[in-house]
Amino acid sequence: MSEQPLNPTPAGSPNATPADATPAGPARTGSTAADALADASADEAAALRAASFERARRLRMEPRFPGGPAADPAGSHHERRIRSFQPRRSRVTTGQQESLERLWPKWGLDIDGKRVLDLTELFDGLPVVLEIGFGMGEATAQMAADAPGTGILAVDVHTPGQGNLLGLADRAGSTNVRVANGDAVILLREMLAPESLDGLRVYFPDPWPKARHHKRRLIQPEFLDLVAPVLKPGAIIHCATDWEPYAEQMLEVLTAHPRFANTAADGGYAPRPAFRPLTRFEGQGLDKGHVVHDLLFARV
């Protein structure tokens, strides 16, 4: 059915519009001034949104502290893809800021994808374990203090946690921790030499519980394809989670990958090793009745 004006002008009226002058499309009703105001308001709203996005982009790019971790270390030259983490701004305490400004130049590095790291030089010849996602760093600092003969390359994007870990390690006298800022996928793919790692730790990664977000989970076949080449033969990938469905996915994905073998005799979950501390996050999960699962798979 064709659309007609609500109040058509009678034919022959002095205000009638010639047929060939009728605008295309549905007839517009209401005041011309009101329409112009609506169009202007829409344009202004779009401009405000664009300006807001630009301000947010510049904020992400700005360094937070002189000589500290970069806001966007890899820059825009890397491809857009689904990520397993969401960078977020949080308040940095005075102590964390002091640790970042004082210790980042010594123990910190940005994941920029522009060079291959010499882990032997970086850790003075120690065997190196990569830890992805360390939160506020309490467990990482404890593991570093308990095993001074093992280097820990700890990766995260949370600035307060980076500062906290640096401060904890410094106060404990631990010199075997290096903090990497940025995307662990870029680190694995572009900045680590083949068979350079003695282990990988992924403790309590974001479970992304909603079904539509499962694609964001870190432990996927494609991720293991990146991990396998940089692990030495026999190196252990150690995962832990208190989210049962994610534990089941981890077990399924790791079991199916040809480069990894389960160290548990029954092919299932492993007991929590003594070297993994009980984390604050883990304690919160246990208080809620969650069951924590550890998975230890060897690179073959």
Sine and cosine of phi, psi and omega as CSV:
sin_phi,cos_phi,sin_psi,cos_psi,sin_omega,cos_omega
0.00,0.00,0.73,-0.69,0.00,-1.00
-0.97,0.24,0.53,-0.85,-0.02,-1.00
-1.00,0.09,0.75,-0.66,-0.02,-1.00
-0.91,-0.42,0.48,-0.88,0.09,-1.00
-0.87,0.50,0.51,-0.86,0.01,-1.00
-0.91,0.40,-0.58,0.82,0.00,-1.00
-0.78,-0.63,0.98,0.19,-0.06,-1.00
-0.89,0.46,0.59,-0.81,0.04,-1.00
-0.99,0.14,0.78,-0.62,-0.03,-1.00
-0.86,0.51,0.55,-0.83,0.04,-1.00
-0.89,0.46,0.64,-0.77,0.01,-1.00
1.00,0.03,-0.14,0.99,0.02,-1.00
-0.92,0.38,0.51,-0.86,0.04,-1.00
-0.87,0.49,-0.39,0.92,-0.01,-1.00
-1.00,-0.07,0.08,1.00,-0.04,-1.00
-0.91,0.41,0.56,-0.83,0.01,-1.00
-0.99,-0.16,0.77,-0.63,0.05,-1.00
-0.84,0.54,0.56,-0.83,-0.06,-1.00
-0.85,0.53,-0.63,0.77,-0.06,-1.00
-0.98,0.22,-0.08,1.00,0.03,-1.00
-0.97,-0.24,0.02,1.00,-0.02,-1.00
-0.93,0.36,0.81,-0.59,-0.01,-1.00
-0.90,0.44,0.54,-0.84,0.01,-1.00
-0.95,0.31,0.43,-0.90,0.08,-1.00
1.00,0.02,-0.01,-1.00,-0.04,-1.00
-0.88,0.47,0.56,-0.83,0.02,-1.00
-0.92,0.39,0.62,-0.78,0.02,-1.00
-0.99,-0.13,0.64,-0.77,0.00,-1.00
-0.90,-0.44,0.26,-0.96,0.05,-1.00
1.00,-0.04,0.02,-1.00,-0.09,-1.00
-0.95,0.30,0.66,-0.75,0.08,-1.00
-0.89,0.46,-0.63,0.78,0.03,-1.00
-0.89,0.45,-0.64,0.77,0.02,-1.00
-0.91,0.41,-0.65,0.76,0.04,-1.00
-0.89,0.46,-0.68,0.73,0.00,-1.00
-0.90,0.44,-0.63,0.78,0.02,-1.00
-0.91,0.41,-0.65,0.76,0.02,-1.00
-0.90,0.44,-0.67,0.74,0.02,-1.00
-0.89,0.45,-0.67,0.74,0.00,-1.00
-0.90,0.43,-0.65,0.76,0.00,-1.00
-0.90,0.44,-0.65,0.76,0.02,-1.00
-0.90,0.44,-0.66,0.75,0.02,-1.00
-0.91,0.42,-0.66,0.75,0.01,-1.00
-0.90,0.43,-0.65,0.76,0.02,-1.00
-0.89,0.45,-0.66,0.75,0.03,-1.00
-0.90,0.44,-0.63,0.78,0.02,-1.00
-0.92,0.40,-0.64,0.77,0.03,-1.00
-0.90,0.43,-0.66,0.76,0.03,-1.00
-0.89,0.45,-0.70,0.72,0.00,-1.00
-0.88,0.47,-0.67,0.75,0.01,-1.00
-0.91,0.42,-0.61,0.79,0.02,-1.00
-0.91,0.43,-0.69,0.72,0.03,-1.00
-0.88,0.47,-0.64,0.77,-0.02,-1.00
-0.92,0.39,-0.66,0.75,0.05,-1.00
-0.88,0.47,-0.67,0.74,0.01,-1.00
-0.90,0.44,-0.64,0.77,0.01,-1.00
-0.90,0.44,-0.69,0.72,-0.01,-1.00
-0.91,0.41,-0.58,0.82,0.03,-1.00
-0.90,0.45,-0.66,0.75,0.02,-1.00
-0.91,0.42,-0.53,0.85,-0.06,-1.00
-0.99,0.14,-0.37,0.93,-0.08,-1.00
-0.96,0.29,0.71,-0.70,0.11,-0.99
-0.92,0.40,0.64,-0.77,-0.05,-1.00
-0.99,0.15,-0.57,0.82,-0.03,-1.00
-0.69,-0.73,0.62,-0.79,0.05,-1.00
-0.85,0.53,0.82,-0.57,0.01,-1.00
0.97,0.24,0.09,1.00,-0.03,-1.00
-1.00,-0.09,-0.23,-0.97,-0.02,-1.00
-0.89,0.45,0.65,-0.76,0.01,-1.00
-0.96,0.27,0.48,-0.88,0.01,-1.00
-0.95,0.30,-0.56,0.83,-0.02,-1.00
-0.63,-0.77,0.97,0.26,-0.19,-0.98
-0.88,0.47,-0.56,0.83,-0.05,-1.00
-1.00,0.08,-0.25,0.97,0.00,-1.00
0.94,0.35,-0.16,-0.99,-0.09,-1.00
-1.00,-0.02,0.05,1.00,-0.04,-1.00
-0.98,0.19,-0.16,0.99,0.07,-1.00
-1.00,-0.02,0.46,-0.89,-0.14,-0.99
-0.91,0.40,0.47,-0.89,0.13,-0.99
-0.98,0.19,0.75,-0.66,0.01,-1.00
-0.38,-0.93,0.21,-0.98,0.03,-1.00
-0.93,0.36,0.75,-0.67,-0.01,-1.00
-0.91,-0.42,0.41,-0.91,-0.04,-1.00
-1.00,-0.03,0.05,1.00,-0.05,-1.00
-0.68,-0.73,0.33,-0.94,0.07,-1.00
-0.81,-0.58,0.95,-0.30,0.06,-1.00
-0.86,0.52,0.64,-0.77,-0.03,-1.00
-0.61,-0.79,0.53,-0.85,0.06,-1.00
-1.00,-0.01,0.77,-0.64,0.08,-1.00
-0.67,-0.74,0.33,-0.95,-0.03,-1.00
-0.92,0.40,0.75,-0.67,0.06,-1.00
-0.98,-0.19,0.82,-0.58,-0.02,-1.00
-0.96,0.29,0.23,-0.97,0.02,-1.00
-0.87,0.50,-0.66,0.75,0.00,-1.00
-0.91,0.41,-0.65,0.76,0.03,-1.00
-0.91,0.41,-0.65,0.76,0.03,-1.00
-0.89,0.45,-0.68,0.74,0.02,-1.00
-0.88,0.47,-0.65,0.76,0.02,-1.00
-0.90,0.43,-0.66,0.75,0.01,-1.00
-0.90,0.44,-0.72,0.69,-0.05,-1.00
-0.93,0.38,-0.54,0.84,-0.07,-1.00
-1.00,0.03,-0.60,0.80,-0.18,-0.98
-0.96,-0.29,-0.34,0.94,-0.02,-1.00
-0.85,0.52,-0.71,0.71,0.02,-1.00
-0.86,0.51,-0.41,0.91,-0.05,-1.00
-1.00,-0.04,-0.68,0.73,-0.14,-0.99
-0.85,-0.52,0.05,1.00,-0.04,-1.00
-0.94,-0.34,0.41,-0.91,0.08,-1.00
-0.47,-0.88,0.54,-0.84,0.05,-1.00
-1.00,-0.09,0.66,-0.75,0.04,-1.00
-1.00,0.08,1.00,-0.04,-0.07,-1.00
-0.97,-0.24,-0.16,0.99,0.02,-1.00
0.95,0.31,0.26,0.97,-0.10,-0.99
-0.97,-0.24,-0.07,1.00,-0.05,-1.00
-0.43,-0.90,0.33,-0.94,0.11,-0.99
-0.99,-0.14,0.79,-0.61,-0.06,-1.00
-0.96,0.27,0.65,-0.76,0.15,-0.99
-1.00,-0.09,1.00,-0.06,-0.08,-1.00
-0.92,0.39,-0.50,0.87,0.04,-1.00
-0.88,0.47,-0.69,0.72,0.04,-1.00
-0.95,0.31,-0.65,0.76,-0.07,-1.00
-0.90,0.44,-0.55,0.84,-0.06,-1.00
-0.90,-0.44,0.35,0.94,0.07,-1.00
0.81,0.59,0.65,0.76,0.09,-1.00
1.00,0.09,0.03,1.00,0.01,-1.00
-0.96,0.28,0.50,-0.86,0.20,-0.98
-0.90,0.44,0.56,-0.83,-0.16,-0.99
-0.85,-0.53,0.74,-0.68,0.11,-0.99
-0.92,-0.39,0.71,-0.70,0.05,-1.00
-1.00,-0.07,0.76,-0.65,0.09,-1.00
-0.89,-0.46,0.82,-0.57,-0.03,-1.00
-0.96,-0.27,0.90,-0.44,0.01,-1.00
0.99,0.15,0.99,-0.17,-0.07,-1.00
-0.88,-0.48,0.10,0.99,0.05,-1.00
0.88,0.47,-0.82,-0.57,0.03,-1.00
-1.00,-0.02,-0.03,1.00,0.19,-0.98
1.00,0.03,0.05,1.00,-0.06,-1.00
-0.88,0.47,-0.74,0.67,-0.01,-1.00
-0.91,0.41,-0.65,0.76,0.01,-1.00
-0.88,0.47,-0.70,0.71,0.01,-1.00
-0.89,0.46,-0.63,0.78,0.01,-1.00
-0.92,0.39,-0.68,0.73,0.02,-1.00
-0.90,0.43,-0.60,0.80,0.04,-1.00
-0.91,0.42,-0.66,0.75,0.00,-1.00
-0.93,0.36,-0.59,0.81,-0.02,-1.00
-0.96,0.27,-0.42,0.91,-0.04,-1.00
-0.75,-0.67,0.96,0.29,-0.05,-1.00
-0.91,0.41,-0.27,0.96,0.02,-1.00
-1.00,0.07,0.08,1.00,0.03,-1.00
-0.86,-0.51,0.78,-0.62,0.08,-1.00
-0.99,0.13,0.63,-0.78,0.03,-1.00
-0.87,-0.49,0.89,-0.45,0.12,-0.99
-0.99,-0.11,0.97,-0.23,-0.15,-0.99
-0.98,-0.21,0.83,-0.55,-0.10,-0.99
-0.93,-0.38,0.73,-0.68,0.11,-0.99
-0.29,-0.96,0.20,-0.98,0.02,-1.00
-0.89,-0.45,0.04,1.00,-0.09,-1.00
-1.00,-0.03,0.95,-0.33,-0.12,-0.99
-0.86,0.51,-0.71,0.70,0.03,-1.00
-0.86,0.51,-0.63,0.77,0.03,-1.00
-0.91,0.42,-0.62,0.78,0.04,-1.00
-0.88,0.48,-0.73,0.68,0.02,-1.00
-0.91,0.42,-0.61,0.79,-0.02,-1.00
-0.91,0.41,-0.70,0.72,0.00,-1.00
-0.89,0.45,-0.69,0.73,0.02,-1.00
-0.86,0.51,-0.68,0.73,0.01,-1.00
-0.91,0.41,-0.67,0.75,0.02,-1.00
-0.89,0.46,-0.72,0.69,0.00,-1.00
-0.89,0.45,-0.65,0.76,-0.02,-1.00
-0.90,0.43,-0.69,0.72,-0.01,-1.00
-0.93,0.38,-0.49,0.87,0.03,-1.00
-0.99,0.13,-0.13,0.99,-0.05,-1.00
0.97,0.24,0.32,0.95,0.00,-1.00
-1.00,0.09,0.80,-0.61,0.02,-1.00
-0.92,-0.39,0.22,0.98,-0.09,-1.00
-0.96,-0.27,0.35,0.94,0.03,-1.00
-0.89,-0.45,0.71,-0.70,0.17,-0.98
-0.80,-0.60,0.69,-0.73,-0.06,-1.00
-0.96,-0.29,0.84,-0.54,0.00,-1.00
-0.95,-0.32,0.72,-0.70,-0.08,-1.00
-0.94,-0.33,0.89,-0.46,0.07,-1.00
0.66,-0.75,-0.35,-0.93,-0.13,-0.99
-1.00,0.07,0.88,-0.48,-0.03,-1.00
-0.90,0.44,-0.47,0.88,0.01,-1.00
-0.90,0.43,-0.68,0.74,0.04,-1.00
-0.91,0.42,-0.63,0.77,0.05,-1.00
-0.86,0.51,-0.76,0.65,-0.04,-1.00
-0.91,0.42,-0.65,0.76,-0.13,-0.99
-0.98,0.18,-0.55,0.84,-0.20,-0.98
-0.81,-0.59,-0.22,0.98,-0.17,-0.99
-0.84,-0.55,0.06,1.00,0.02,-1.00
-0.87,-0.50,0.70,-0.72,0.01,-1.00
-0.97,0.25,0.41,-0.91,0.06,-1.00
-0.84,0.54,0.66,-0.75,0.06,-1.00
0.78,0.62,0.71,0.71,-0.01,-1.00
-0.98,-0.21,-0.20,0.98,-0.05,-1.00
-0.95,-0.30,0.60,-0.80,0.05,-1.00
-0.99,-0.13,0.00,1.00,0.04,-1.00
0.10,-0.99,0.26,-0.96,0.04,-1.00
-0.68,-0.73,0.72,-0.69,0.02,-1.00
-0.84,-0.54,0.78,-0.63,0.07,-1.00
-0.75,-0.67,0.99,-0.11,-0.09,-1.00
-0.96,-0.27,0.86,-0.52,0.08,-1.00
0.79,0.61,0.83,0.56,0.09,-1.00
-0.93,0.36,0.32,-0.95,0.03,-1.00
-0.83,0.56,0.84,-0.55,-0.05,-1.00
-0.98,0.20,-0.19,0.98,-0.04,-1.00
0.65,0.76,0.94,0.34,-0.19,-0.98
-0.93,0.38,-0.47,0.88,-0.02,-1.00
-0.94,0.34,0.64,-0.77,-0.08,-1.00
-0.84,0.54,-0.62,0.78,-0.04,-1.00
-0.94,0.33,-0.20,0.98,0.01,-1.00
-0.97,-0.23,0.00,1.00,-0.04,-1.00
-0.85,0.53,-0.46,0.89,0.01,-1.00
-0.91,0.42,-0.28,0.96,0.01,-1.00
-1.00,0.07,-0.18,0.98,-0.02,-1.00
-0.88,0.48,0.61,-0.80,-0.09,-1.00
-0.94,0.33,-0.71,0.70,-0.09,-1.00
-0.98,0.20,0.99,-0.11,0.00,-1.00
-0.71,-0.71,0.32,-0.95,0.03,-1.00
-0.82,0.57,-0.64,0.77,-0.03,-1.00
-0.91,0.41,-0.59,0.81,0.04,-1.00
-0.91,0.41,-0.69,0.73,0.02,-1.00
-0.90,0.43,-0.51,0.86,0.08,-1.00
-0.88,0.47,-0.55,0.83,0.05,-1.00
-0.97,0.23,-0.58,0.82,-0.08,-1.00
-0.95,0.32,-0.71,0.70,-0.15,-0.99
-0.80,0.60,-0.72,0.69,-0.06,-1.00
-0.91,0.41,-0.45,0.89,-0.07,-1.00
-1.00,-0.05,-0.08,1.00,0.07,-1.00
-1.00,-0.02,0.63,-0.78,0.11,-0.99
-0.95,0.32,0.47,-0.89,0.08,-1.00
-0.83,0.56,0.74,-0.68,-0.03,-1.00
1.00,0.03,-0.19,0.98,0.02,-1.00
-0.89,0.45,0.52,-0.86,-0.09,-1.00
-0.97,-0.24,0.74,-0.67,0.24,-0.97
-0.99,-0.16,0.85,-0.53,-0.12,-0.99
-0.88,-0.48,0.90,-0.43,0.03,-1.00
-0.90,-0.43,0.50,-0.86,0.08,-1.00
-0.57,-0.82,0.64,-0.77,0.03,-1.00
-0.43,-0.90,0.47,-0.88,0.08,-1.00
-0.95,-0.31,0.21,0.98,0.02,-1.00
-0.97,-0.25,0.96,-0.28,-0.16,-0.99
-0.80,0.59,-0.75,0.66,-0.01,-1.00
-0.88,0.47,-0.56,0.83,0.02,-1.00
-0.95,0.31,-0.61,0.80,0.07,-1.00
-0.86,0.51,-0.67,0.74,0.01,-1.00
-0.90,0.44,-0.66,0.76,0.04,-1.00
-0.91,0.42,-0.70,0.71,0.03,-1.00
-0.83,0.56,-0.74,0.67,-0.03,-1.00
-0.88,0.47,-0.67,0.74,-0.01,-1.00
-0.91,0.41,-0.72,0.70,-0.06,-1.00
-0.93,0.38,-0.70,0.71,-0.01,-1.00
-0.92,0.40,-0.65,0.76,0.00,-1.00
-0.90,0.44,-0.59,0.81,-0.06,-1.00
-0.98,0.20,-0.29,0.96,-0.09,-1.00
-0.99,0.17,0.75,-0.66,-0.08,-1.00
-0.94,0.33,-0.26,0.97,-0.05,-1.00
-1.00,-0.09,0.08,1.00,-0.04,-1.00
-0.73,-0.69,0.59,-0.81,0.01,-1.00
-0.78,-0.63,0.69,-0.72,-0.02,-1.00
-0.94,0.35,0.74,-0.67,0.04,-1.00
-1.00,0.10,-0.21,0.98,0.05,-1.00
-0.98,0.22,0.77,-0.64,-0.09,-1.00
-0.87,0.49,-0.54,0.84,-0.05,-1.00
-1.00,0.01,0.07,1.00,0.02,-1.00
0.97,0.25,0.26,0.97,-0.02,-1.00
-0.90,-0.43,-0.63,-0.77,-0.01,-1.00
-0.99,0.14,0.36,-0.93,-0.03,-1.00
-0.95,-0.32,0.43,-0.90,0.13,-0.99
-0.90,0.44,0.46,-0.89,0.04,-1.00
-0.90,0.43,0.86,-0.52,0.02,-1.00
-0.92,0.40,0.48,-0.88,-0.06,-1.00
-0.89,0.45,-0.44,0.90,-0.07,-1.00
-0.98,0.22,-0.25,0.97,0.03,-1.00
-1.00,0.00,0.92,-0.38,-0.02,-1.00
-0.92,0.38,0.39,-0.92,0.14,-0.99
-0.97,0.24,0.93,-0.36,-0.08,-1.00
-0.99,0.13,0.30,-0.95,0.05,-1.00
-0.88,0.48,-0.68,0.74,0.02,-1.00
-0.88,0.47,-0.67,0.75,0.01,-1.00
-0.89,0.45,-0.67,0.74,0.03,-1.00
-0.87,0.50,-0.63,0.78,0.04,-1.00
-0.90,0.44,-0.64,0.77,0.03,-1.00
-0.91,0.40,-0.66,0.75,0.03,-1.00
-0.90,0.44,-0.61,0.79,0.04,-1.00
-0.89,0.46,-0.47,0.88,0.02,-1.00
-1.00,0.03,0.04,1.00,0.01,-1.00
1.00,0.03,0.20,0.98,0.03,-1.00
-0.96,0.28,0.48,-0.88,0.08,-1.00
-0.97,-0.24,0.80,-0.60,-0.01,-1.00
-1.00,-0.04,0.75,-0.66,0.01,-1.00
-0.90,-0.44,0.74,-0.68,0.15,-0.99
-0.96,-0.28,0.62,-0.78,0.06,-1.00
-0.79,-0.61,0.81,-0.59,0.03,-1.00
-0.82,-0.57,0.91,-0.41,-0.01,-1.00
-0.85,-0.53,0.67,-0.75,0.01,-1.00
-0.99,-0.11,0.62,-0.78,0.08,-1.00
-0.98,0.22,0.80,-0.60,-0.04,-1.00
-0.92,-0.39,0.00,0.00,0.00,0.00
